[in-house]
Amino acid sequence: MIKKAFIFLSILISGCSSCVNNFYGTNSHPYLSIDLKDTTINYSTLAYYIDSVLNKGKHFPESIKSQFYINSLQTDLHEDNRLIHFKEDPEEWYLIEFQGSPCIVDAIYNPKLSLNPIFEREQLAEGQVSRIENRIKIEIFYKAKLYAKENHIFDSSDHRQ
């Protein structure tokens, strides 16, 4: 009897993990998956810069955050996700994920391109993808590296310090 209960419980738990993935959106939604391969900055330095400098004190309105929810049950972004707001033209918001080298752009919202966030790479021309990559590298990565250097924040990917 205990063995049957254990097997039943194991099946139930493994089945629920796919339910949890669907609830939180992992593995259930297409993403842009623009991998910003950059070995000159690491995850921890980038996360620190975004959380402590770029987004410090910023409150993203629920009307913007909810644009990036992938189902009606979702109430917040995943813990590895961050929103980045670019005010300068073109004004847009990027949903990035700290899983990659050092991050991946999962989606963008630019009202001039689409009324809804863009999650699928096929919706963007290759020129737009290049523009997004360059914008992140110039406006985020470069500034994060400069901030880390000026504030003596050790970046393990830069061994010259």
VOSEMAR-826761 format. One line per field, with one value per atom (N, C-alpha, C): residue in three letters; x negated, y, z; residue number from 1; atom name. Coordinates in steps of 0.2 Angstrom, whole numbers, padded with zeros to 4 digits. Example, Ala and Ser with C-alpha at 12.3 -4.5 7.8 and 13.67 -1.06 7.14 Angstrom:
2
rest	ALA, ALA, ALA, SER, SER, SER
u	-0066, -0062, -0066, -0064, -0068, -0064
v	-0028, -0022, -0016, -0011, -0005, 0000
w	0039, 0039, 0039, 0035, 0036, 0039
nr	1, 1, 1, 2, 2, 2
atom	N, CA, C, N, CA, C
***
This chain:
161
rest	MET, MET, MET, ILE, ILE, ILE, LYS, LYS, LYS, LYS, LYS, LYS, ALA, ALA, ALA, PHE, PHE, PHE, ILE, ILE, ILE, PHE, PHE, PHE, LEU, LEU, LEU, SER, SER, SER, ILE, ILE, ILE, LEU, LEU, LEU, ILE, ILE, ILE, SER, SER, SER, GLY, GLY, GLY, CYS, CYS, CYS, SER, SER, SER, SER, SER, SER, CYS, CYS, CYS, VAL, VAL, VAL, ASN, ASN, ASN, ASN, ASN, ASN, PHE, PHE, PHE, TYR, TYR, TYR, GLY, GLY, GLY, THR, THR, THR, ASN, ASN, ASN, SER, SER, SER, HIS, HIS, HIS, PRO, PRO, PRO, TYR, TYR, TYR, LEU, LEU, LEU, SER, SER, SER, ILE, ILE, ILE, ASP, ASP, ASP, LEU, LEU, LEU, LYS, LYS, LYS, ASP, ASP, ASP, THR, THR, THR, THR, THR, THR, ILE, ILE, ILE, ASN, ASN, ASN, TYR, TYR, TYR, SER, SER, SER, THR, THR, THR, LEU, LEU, LEU, ALA, ALA, ALA, TYR, TYR, TYR, TYR, TYR, TYR, ILE, ILE, ILE, ASP, ASP, ASP, SER, SER, SER, VAL, VAL, VAL, LEU, LEU, LEU, ASN, ASN, ASN, LYS, LYS, LYS, GLY, GLY, GLY, LYS, LYS, LYS, HIS, HIS, HIS, PHE, PHE, PHE, PRO, PRO, PRO, GLU, GLU, GLU, SER, SER, SER, ILE, ILE, ILE, LYS, LYS, LYS, SER, SER, SER, GLN, GLN, GLN, PHE, PHE, PHE, TYR, TYR, TYR, ILE, ILE, ILE, ASN, ASN, ASN, SER, SER, SER, LEU, LEU, LEU, GLN, GLN, GLN, THR, THR, THR, ASP, ASP, ASP, LEU, LEU, LEU, HIS, HIS, HIS, GLU, GLU, GLU, ASP, ASP, ASP, ASN, ASN, ASN, ARG, ARG, ARG, LEU, LEU, LEU, ILE, ILE, ILE, HIS, HIS, HIS, PHE, PHE, PHE, LYS, LYS, LYS, GLU, GLU, GLU, ASP, ASP, ASP, PRO, PRO, PRO, GLU, GLU, GLU, GLU, GLU, GLU, TRP, TRP, TRP, TYR, TYR, TYR, LEU, LEU, LEU, ILE, ILE, ILE, GLU, GLU, GLU, PHE, PHE, PHE, GLN, GLN, GLN, GLY, GLY, GLY, SER, SER, SER, PRO, PRO, PRO, CYS, CYS, CYS, ILE, ILE, ILE, VAL, VAL, VAL, ASP, ASP, ASP, ALA, ALA, ALA, ILE, ILE, ILE, TYR, TYR, TYR, ASN, ASN, ASN, PRO, PRO, PRO, LYS, LYS, LYS, LEU, LEU, LEU, SER, SER, SER, LEU, LEU, LEU, ASN, ASN, ASN, PRO, PRO, PRO, ILE, ILE, ILE, PHE, PHE, PHE, GLU, GLU, GLU, ARG, ARG, ARG, GLU, GLU, GLU, GLN, GLN, GLN, LEU, LEU, LEU, ALA, ALA, ALA, GLU, GLU, GLU, GLY, GLY, GLY, GLN, GLN, GLN, VAL, VAL, VAL, SER, SER, SER, ARG, ARG, ARG, ILE, ILE, ILE, GLU, GLU, GLU, ASN, ASN, ASN, ARG, ARG, ARG, ILE, ILE, ILE, LYS, LYS, LYS, ILE, ILE, ILE, GLU, GLU, GLU, ILE, ILE, ILE, PHE, PHE, PHE, TYR, TYR, TYR, LYS, LYS, LYS, ALA, ALA, ALA, LYS, LYS, LYS, LEU, LEU, LEU, TYR, TYR, TYR, ALA, ALA, ALA, LYS, LYS, LYS, GLU, GLU, GLU, ASN, ASN, ASN, HIS, HIS, HIS, ILE, ILE, ILE, PHE, PHE, PHE, ASP, ASP, ASP, SER, SER, SER, SER, SER, SER, ASP, ASP, ASP, HIS, HIS, HIS, ARG, ARG, ARG, GLN, GLN, GLN
u	-0004, 0000, -0004, -0010, -0014, -0017, -0019, -0023, -0018, -0012, -0007, -0006, -0006, -0005, -0011, -0017, -0023, -0023, -0021, -0021, -0016, -0010, -0005, -0007, -0010, -0013, -0018, -0023, -0028, -0025, -0020, -0017, -0014, -0010, -0007, -0012, -0017, -0022, -0025, -0027, -0030, -0025, -0019, -0014, -0013, -0013, -0012, -0018, -0024, -0029, -0028, -0025, -0023, -0018, -0013, -0008, -0011, -0016, -0019, -0023, -0027, -0030, -0025, -0019, -0014, -0012, -0011, -0008, -0013, -0020, -0025, -0027, -0026, -0028, -0034, -0037, -0044, -0042, -0045, -0044, -0037, -0034, -0027, -0025, -0030, -0029, -0035, -0034, -0040, -0043, -0049, -0053, -0057, -0059, -0064, -0071, -0073, -0079, -0085, -0086, -0091, -0097, -0102, -0107, -0112, -0114, -0119, -0125, -0129, -0135, -0140, -0142, -0147, -0151, -0157, -0161, -0165, -0164, -0167, -0164, -0158, -0154, -0150, -0150, -0147, -0140, -0136, -0129, -0129, -0133, -0132, -0133, -0138, -0139, -0134, -0131, -0125, -0119, -0118, -0112, -0112, -0118, -0119, -0118, -0121, -0120, -0113, -0109, -0102, -0098, -0099, -0095, -0097, -0103, -0105, -0106, -0107, -0108, -0103, -0102, -0097, -0090, -0088, -0081, -0080, -0085, -0084, -0079, -0074, -0068, -0063, -0064, -0059, -0054, -0048, -0042, -0039, -0039, -0036, -0028, -0024, -0017, -0014, -0009, -0007, -0004, -0002, 0000, -0006, -0012, -0018, -0020, -0021, -0023, -0018, -0012, -0007, -0007, -0010, -0011, -0015, -0020, -0024, -0022, -0016, -0014, -0011, -0013, -0011, -0005, -0001, 0005, 0009, 0015, 0020, 0019, 0015, 0014, 0008, 0003, -0003, -0002, -0005, -0004, -0011, -0016, -0023, -0028, -0033, -0038, -0042, -0045, -0050, -0056, -0058, -0064, -0070, -0071, -0077, -0076, -0070, -0068, -0068, -0070, -0070, -0067, -0064, -0062, -0067, -0068, -0073, -0069, -0068, -0065, -0070, -0069, -0073, -0068, -0069, -0065, -0066, -0073, -0074, -0071, -0070, -0067, -0072, -0069, -0062, -0061, -0056, -0054, -0052, -0055, -0053, -0055, -0052, -0054, -0056, -0062, -0064, -0063, -0061, -0061, -0067, -0072, -0078, -0078, -0081, -0082, -0089, -0091, -0098, -0099, -0099, -0101, -0104, -0110, -0114, -0120, -0123, -0130, -0130, -0129, -0126, -0118, -0115, -0108, -0105, -0098, -0094, -0089, -0087, -0081, -0076, -0071, -0065, -0059, -0058, -0053, -0054, -0051, -0052, -0044, -0043, -0037, -0039, -0037, -0038, -0031, -0028, -0021, -0021, -0027, -0028, -0029, -0031, -0032, -0025, -0022, -0017, -0013, -0006, -0002, -0003, -0006, -0008, -0015, -0017, -0024, -0026, -0032, -0035, -0039, -0036, -0039, -0043, -0041, -0043, -0048, -0054, -0059, -0056, -0052, -0050, -0046, -0044, -0040, -0045, -0051, -0056, -0061, -0062, -0067, -0074, -0078, -0085, -0088, -0087, -0089, -0087, -0081, -0078, -0082, -0083, -0087, -0093, -0097, -0104, -0103, -0098, -0097, -0096, -0092, -0091, -0097, -0101, -0108, -0112, -0113, -0117, -0115, -0109, -0106, -0108, -0107, -0108, -0116, -0120, -0127, -0130, -0127, -0130, -0127, -0120, -0117, -0116, -0118, -0118, -0124, -0127, -0133, -0139, -0140, -0145, -0145, -0139, -0138, -0139, -0137, -0138, -0145, -0149, -0156, -0160, -0158, -0160, -0159, -0153, -0151, -0155, -0155, -0159, -0166, -0169, -0176, -0177, -0173, -0173, -0172, -0168, -0166, -0170, -0175, -0179, -0175, -0170, -0166, -0170, -0172, -0176, -0171, -0174, -0170, -0174, -0172, -0176, -0178, -0175, -0176, -0182, -0184, -0189, -0195, -0200, -0205, -0211, -0210, -0216, -0215, -0210, -0210, -0215
v	-0006, 0000, 0006, 0006, 0012, 0013, 0008, 0008, 0011, 0009, 0012, 0019, 0021, 0028, 0032, 0029, 0033, 0034, 0029, 0029, 0034, 0034, 0039, 0046, 0047, 0054, 0056, 0051, 0053, 0055, 0052, 0053, 0060, 0061, 0068, 0073, 0073, 0078, 0079, 0074, 0075, 0078, 0077, 0080, 0087, 0089, 0096, 0100, 0097, 0102, 0105, 0101, 0104, 0109, 0108, 0113, 0120, 0119, 0125, 0128, 0125, 0128, 0132, 0129, 0132, 0139, 0138, 0144, 0149, 0148, 0153, 0155, 0151, 0153, 0149, 0146, 0143, 0137, 0137, 0132, 0131, 0137, 0136, 0142, 0146, 0152, 0154, 0156, 0158, 0164, 0165, 0171, 0173, 0180, 0182, 0179, 0177, 0174, 0177, 0184, 0187, 0186, 0182, 0180, 0185, 0190, 0195, 0192, 0189, 0185, 0191, 0192, 0197, 0194, 0192, 0189, 0195, 0201, 0206, 0209, 0206, 0208, 0201, 0200, 0194, 0196, 0190, 0191, 0195, 0194, 0197, 0205, 0207, 0214, 0217, 0214, 0217, 0217, 0212, 0212, 0217, 0218, 0223, 0230, 0231, 0238, 0239, 0234, 0235, 0236, 0232, 0233, 0239, 0240, 0245, 0252, 0253, 0259, 0261, 0257, 0258, 0258, 0253, 0253, 0255, 0258, 0260, 0265, 0263, 0268, 0268, 0265, 0265, 0260, 0262, 0258, 0258, 0251, 0250, 0250, 0254, 0253, 0246, 0244, 0237, 0236, 0242, 0242, 0240, 0242, 0240, 0233, 0231, 0225, 0219, 0220, 0215, 0214, 0219, 0217, 0211, 0210, 0204, 0198, 0198, 0192, 0187, 0181, 0177, 0173, 0174, 0171, 0175, 0174, 0178, 0176, 0171, 0169, 0172, 0174, 0177, 0184, 0185, 0191, 0195, 0193, 0196, 0193, 0196, 0194, 0188, 0184, 0179, 0182, 0179, 0182, 0183, 0179, 0181, 0186, 0188, 0193, 0200, 0205, 0212, 0216, 0222, 0226, 0232, 0234, 0240, 0244, 0251, 0256, 0260, 0261, 0266, 0272, 0278, 0283, 0287, 0287, 0290, 0286, 0290, 0287, 0282, 0276, 0274, 0272, 0275, 0273, 0265, 0261, 0254, 0251, 0246, 0242, 0235, 0232, 0226, 0221, 0215, 0210, 0206, 0206, 0202, 0197, 0192, 0186, 0185, 0184, 0183, 0176, 0173, 0166, 0166, 0167, 0167, 0170, 0174, 0176, 0183, 0188, 0187, 0187, 0189, 0189, 0188, 0187, 0186, 0191, 0194, 0198, 0193, 0193, 0188, 0192, 0198, 0202, 0209, 0213, 0220, 0223, 0229, 0232, 0239, 0240, 0247, 0248, 0253, 0254, 0257, 0259, 0261, 0255, 0249, 0243, 0239, 0238, 0234, 0236, 0235, 0237, 0232, 0226, 0221, 0220, 0217, 0215, 0210, 0211, 0206, 0200, 0194, 0189, 0184, 0185, 0180, 0184, 0181, 0184, 0185, 0181, 0181, 0188, 0191, 0198, 0203, 0202, 0208, 0206, 0212, 0211, 0211, 0208, 0207, 0213, 0219, 0225, 0227, 0226, 0227, 0223, 0217, 0213, 0216, 0218, 0221, 0227, 0231, 0237, 0236, 0231, 0229, 0227, 0223, 0220, 0226, 0231, 0236, 0241, 0242, 0246, 0244, 0237, 0234, 0235, 0233, 0233, 0240, 0245, 0252, 0256, 0255, 0259, 0255, 0249, 0245, 0242, 0238, 0234, 0239, 0244, 0249, 0253, 0255, 0259, 0255, 0249, 0244, 0243, 0242, 0241, 0247, 0253, 0259, 0260, 0259, 0260, 0255, 0249, 0244, 0246, 0249, 0251, 0257, 0262, 0268, 0267, 0262, 0260, 0254, 0252, 0247, 0240, 0239, 0233, 0228, 0222, 0217, 0213, 0213, 0209, 0203, 0197, 0191, 0190, 0193, 0192, 0196, 0201, 0206, 0205, 0201, 0199, 0204, 0210, 0215, 0219, 0219, 0223, 0222
w	0000, 0000, 0000, 0004, 0004, -0002, -0006, -0012, -0017, -0017, -0022, -0021, -0014, -0013, -0015, -0014, -0016, -0024, -0027, -0035, -0037, -0034, -0036, -0034, -0028, -0027, -0031, -0033, -0038, -0045, -0047, -0054, -0053, -0047, -0046, -0046, -0043, -0042, -0049, -0053, -0059, -0064, -0064, -0068, -0066, -0060, -0057, -0059, -0060, -0062, -0069, -0074, -0080, -0079, -0075, -0073, -0071, -0066, -0063, -0069, -0074, -0079, -0083, -0085, -0089, -0085, -0079, -0075, -0075, -0074, -0074, -0081, -0086, -0092, -0095, -0091, -0094, -0098, -0104, -0109, -0112, -0111, -0114, -0119, -0120, -0124, -0128, -0135, -0139, -0136, -0137, -0135, -0140, -0140, -0145, -0145, -0139, -0137, -0141, -0140, -0143, -0137, -0139, -0134, -0135, -0130, -0130, -0128, -0132, -0130, -0129, -0123, -0121, -0115, -0116, -0111, -0107, -0109, -0105, -0099, -0098, -0092, -0090, -0083, -0081, -0078, -0077, -0074, -0068, -0063, -0057, -0057, -0061, -0062, -0066, -0071, -0075, -0070, -0067, -0062, -0057, -0054, -0049, -0052, -0058, -0061, -0063, -0066, -0067, -0061, -0056, -0050, -0046, -0045, -0040, -0043, -0050, -0053, -0058, -0063, -0069, -0066, -0062, -0060, -0053, -0050, -0043, -0042, -0038, -0037, -0042, -0047, -0053, -0051, -0053, -0052, -0059, -0062, -0068, -0067, -0071, -0070, -0072, -0068, -0069, -0077, -0080, -0087, -0091, -0090, -0094, -0092, -0085, -0083, -0086, -0085, -0087, -0095, -0099, -0106, -0107, -0102, -0103, -0100, -0097, -0094, -0099, -0099, -0104, -0104, -0098, -0097, -0092, -0091, -0087, -0080, -0078, -0071, -0068, -0073, -0070, -0067, -0061, -0058, -0057, -0059, -0058, -0063, -0064, -0068, -0065, -0068, -0065, -0062, -0057, -0053, -0057, -0062, -0067, -0072, -0072, -0077, -0075, -0079, -0078, -0083, -0082, -0087, -0088, -0094, -0095, -0099, -0097, -0101, -0104, -0111, -0114, -0116, -0113, -0114, -0121, -0123, -0129, -0135, -0141, -0147, -0150, -0151, -0150, -0143, -0140, -0133, -0133, -0129, -0129, -0122, -0121, -0115, -0117, -0114, -0115, -0109, -0110, -0105, -0106, -0101, -0101, -0096, -0098, -0093, -0091, -0085, -0083, -0084, -0090, -0091, -0098, -0098, -0105, -0104, -0108, -0108, -0109, -0105, -0098, -0098, -0103, -0103, -0110, -0110, -0116, -0116, -0122, -0123, -0125, -0120, -0121, -0125, -0124, -0128, -0128, -0132, -0132, -0133, -0131, -0132, -0134, -0140, -0144, -0147, -0145, -0148, -0155, -0157, -0164, -0169, -0166, -0170, -0169, -0163, -0162, -0156, -0156, -0151, -0145, -0146, -0141, -0141, -0135, -0135, -0140, -0142, -0148, -0144, -0144, -0141, -0147, -0153, -0158, -0163, -0164, -0168, -0175, -0177, -0184, -0185, -0180, -0181, -0182, -0181, -0182, -0188, -0192, -0197, -0194, -0198, -0195, -0193, -0196, -0194, -0188, -0186, -0179, -0174, -0175, -0170, -0169, -0174, -0174, -0170, -0171, -0167, -0160, -0158, -0151, -0148, -0151, -0149, -0147, -0152, -0151, -0146, -0145, -0140, -0133, -0132, -0126, -0124, -0129, -0128, -0127, -0130, -0129, -0123, -0123, -0117, -0111, -0111, -0104, -0103, -0107, -0105, -0105, -0109, -0109, -0102, -0101, -0095, -0088, -0089, -0083, -0082, -0087, -0086, -0084, -0086, -0084, -0077, -0075, -0068, -0063, -0065, -0061, -0060, -0066, -0065, -0061, -0062, -0058, -0050, -0049, -0042, -0039, -0043, -0040, -0039, -0043, -0042, -0046, -0043, -0047, -0052, -0058, -0063, -0065, -0063, -0064, -0071, -0076, -0083, -0085, -0081, -0082, -0077, -0079, -0075, -0075, -0078, -0078, -0072, -0068, -0062, -0057
nr	1, 1, 1, 2, 2, 2, 3, 3, 3, 4, 4, 4, 5, 5, 5, 6, 6, 6, 7, 7, 7, 8, 8, 8, 9, 9, 9, 10, 10, 10, 11, 11, 11, 12, 12, 12, 13, 13, 13, 14, 14, 14, 15, 15, 15, 16, 16, 16, 17, 17, 17, 18, 18, 18, 19, 19, 19, 20, 20, 20, 21, 21, 21, 22, 22, 22, 23, 23, 23, 24, 24, 24, 25, 25, 25, 26, 26, 26, 27, 27, 27, 28, 28, 28, 29, 29, 29, 30, 30, 30, 31, 31, 31, 32, 32, 32, 33, 33, 33, 34, 34, 34, 35, 35, 35, 36, 36, 36, 37, 37, 37, 38, 38, 38, 39, 39, 39, 40, 40, 40, 41, 41, 41, 42, 42, 42, 43, 43, 43, 44, 44, 44, 45, 45, 45, 46, 46, 46, 47, 47, 47, 48, 48, 48, 49, 49, 49, 50, 50, 50, 51, 51, 51, 52, 52, 52, 53, 53, 53, 54, 54, 54, 55, 55, 55, 56, 56, 56, 57, 57, 57, 58, 58, 58, 59, 59, 59, 60, 60, 60, 61, 61, 61, 62, 62, 62, 63, 63, 63, 64, 64, 64, 65, 65, 65, 66, 66, 66, 67, 67, 67, 68, 68, 68, 69, 69, 69, 70, 70, 70, 71, 71, 71, 72, 72, 72, 73, 73, 73, 74, 74, 74, 75, 75, 75, 76, 76, 76, 77, 77, 77, 78, 78, 78, 79, 79, 79, 80, 80, 80, 81, 81, 81, 82, 82, 82, 83, 83, 83, 84, 84, 84, 85, 85, 85, 86, 86, 86, 87, 87, 87, 88, 88, 88, 89, 89, 89, 90, 90, 90, 91, 91, 91, 92, 92, 92, 93, 93, 93, 94, 94, 94, 95, 95, 95, 96, 96, 96, 97, 97, 97, 98, 98, 98, 99, 99, 99, 100, 100, 100, 101, 101, 101, 102, 102, 102, 103, 103, 103, 104, 104, 104, 105, 105, 105, 106, 106, 106, 107, 107, 107, 108, 108, 108, 109, 109, 109, 110, 110, 110, 111, 111, 111, 112, 112, 112, 113, 113, 113, 114, 114, 114, 115, 115, 115, 116, 116, 116, 117, 117, 117, 118, 118, 118, 119, 119, 119, 120, 120, 120, 121, 121, 121, 122, 122, 122, 123, 123, 123, 124, 124, 124, 125, 125, 125, 126, 126, 126, 127, 127, 127, 128, 128, 128, 129, 129, 129, 130, 130, 130, 131, 131, 131, 132, 132, 132, 133, 133, 133, 134, 134, 134, 135, 135, 135, 136, 136, 136, 137, 137, 137, 138, 138, 138, 139, 139, 139, 140, 140, 140, 141, 141, 141, 142, 142, 142, 143, 143, 143, 144, 144, 144, 145, 145, 145, 146, 146, 146, 147, 147, 147, 148, 148, 148, 149, 149, 149, 150, 150, 150, 151, 151, 151, 152, 152, 152, 153, 153, 153, 154, 154, 154, 155, 155, 155, 156, 156, 156, 157, 157, 157, 158, 158, 158, 159, 159, 159, 160, 160, 160, 161, 161, 161
atom	N, CA, C, N, CA, C, N, CA, C, N, CA, C, N, CA, C, N, CA, C, N, CA, C, N, CA, C, N, CA, C, N, CA, C, N, CA, C, N, CA, C, N, CA, C, N, CA, C, N, CA, C, N, CA, C, N, CA, C, N, CA, C, N, CA, C, N, CA, C, N, CA, C, N, CA, C, N, CA, C, N, CA, C, N, CA, C, N, CA, C, N, CA, C, N, CA, C, N, CA, C, N, CA, C, N, CA, C, N, CA, C, N, CA, C, N, CA, C, N, CA, C, N, CA, C, N, CA, C, N, CA, C, N, CA, C, N, CA, C, N, CA, C, N, CA, C, N, CA, C, N, CA, C, N, CA, C, N, CA, C, N, CA, C, N, CA, C, N, CA, C, N, CA, C, N, CA, C, N, CA, C, N, CA, C, N, CA, C, N, CA, C, N, CA, C, N, CA, C, N, CA, C, N, CA, C, N, CA, C, N, CA, C, N, CA, C, N, CA, C, N, CA, C, N, CA, C, N, CA, C, N, CA, C, N, CA, C, N, CA, C, N, CA, C, N, CA, C, N, CA, C, N, CA, C, N, CA, C, N, CA, C, N, CA, C, N, CA, C, N, CA, C, N, CA, C, N, CA, C, N, CA, C, N, CA, C, N, CA, C, N, CA, C, N, CA, C, N, CA, C, N, CA, C, N, CA, C, N, CA, C, N, CA, C, N, CA, C, N, CA, C, N, CA, C, N, CA, C, N, CA, C, N, CA, C, N, CA, C, N, CA, C, N, CA, C, N, CA, C, N, CA, C, N, CA, C, N, CA, C, N, CA, C, N, CA, C, N, CA, C, N, CA, C, N, CA, C, N, CA, C, N, CA, C, N, CA, C, N, CA, C, N, CA, C, N, CA, C, N, CA, C, N, CA, C, N, CA, C, N, CA, C, N, CA, C, N, CA, C, N, CA, C, N, CA, C, N, CA, C, N, CA, C, N, CA, C, N, CA, C, N, CA, C, N, CA, C, N, CA, C, N, CA, C, N, CA, C, N, CA, C, N, CA, C, N, CA, C, N, CA, C, N, CA, C, N, CA, C, N, CA, C, N, CA, C, N, CA, C, N, CA, C, N, CA, C, N, CA, C, N, CA, C, N, CA, C, N, CA, C, N, CA, C, N, CA, C, N, CA, C, N, CA, C, N, CA, C, N, CA, C, N, CA, C, N, CA, C, N, CA, C, N, CA, C, N, CA, C, N, CA, C, N, CA, C, N, CA, C, N, CA, C
***
